[in-house]
Amino acid sequence: MDSFPPVTGDYPTDPRVPLLTLAEAQDAVRLLLHLADDSVEGQEARDLAADIGARLPSA
């Protein structure tokens, strides 16, 4: 069985930026709710907004 070669290279030392800030996530939820209507896509936007909103900490 062959083994993998050792990993070489430099890793970034800068602090990582979160994928989304809380404010950005809250804005995304607001935009999704703006798109919510009785269409299939609107209902999906409403469901997604509710799912994401439930995961966000209260500010």
C-alpha positions in Angstrom: 0.0 0.0 0.0 1.4 3.4 -1.0 1.4 6.2 1.4 0.8 9.8 0.6 3.7 12.2 0.5 4.0 14.6 3.4 2.1 17.9 3.2 4.4 20.8 2.4 3.7 24.4 2.0 2.8 27.5 3.9 -0.4 28.0 5.8 -1.9 31.5 6.2 -1.3 33.2 9.5 -3.9 35.9 9.0 -7.1 35.4 11.2 -9.9 33.8 9.3 -12.9 35.8 8.4 -16.3 34.2 9.2 -18.4 33.2 6.2 -21.1 35.6 7.3 -21.3 38.1 10.0 -24.4 38.3 12.1 -25.5 41.5 10.5 -25.0 40.0 7.0 -27.0 36.9 8.0 -29.8 39.1 9.4 -29.8 41.1 6.1 -30.1 37.9 4.1 -33.1 36.8 6.2 -34.7 40.2 5.6 -34.1 39.9 1.8 -35.6 36.4 1.8 -38.7 37.6 3.6 -39.0 40.4 1.1 -39.1 37.8 -1.7 -41.7 35.7 0.2 -45.1 35.4 -1.6 -47.6 32.7 -2.5 -45.4 31.3 -5.3 -43.4 28.1 -4.8 -40.2 30.1 -4.8 -41.7 32.6 -2.4 -42.8 29.9 0.0 -39.3 28.4 -0.2 -37.8 31.8 0.5 -40.1 32.1 3.6 -39.1 28.6 4.8 -35.4 29.3 4.3 -35.7 32.6 6.1 -37.4 30.9 9.0 -34.8 28.2 9.2 -31.9 30.6 9.1 -33.5 33.1 11.4 -34.0 30.4 14.0 -30.3 29.6 14.0 -29.2 33.2 14.5 -28.6 34.5 18.0 -30.9 37.2 19.2 -29.2 40.6 19.0 
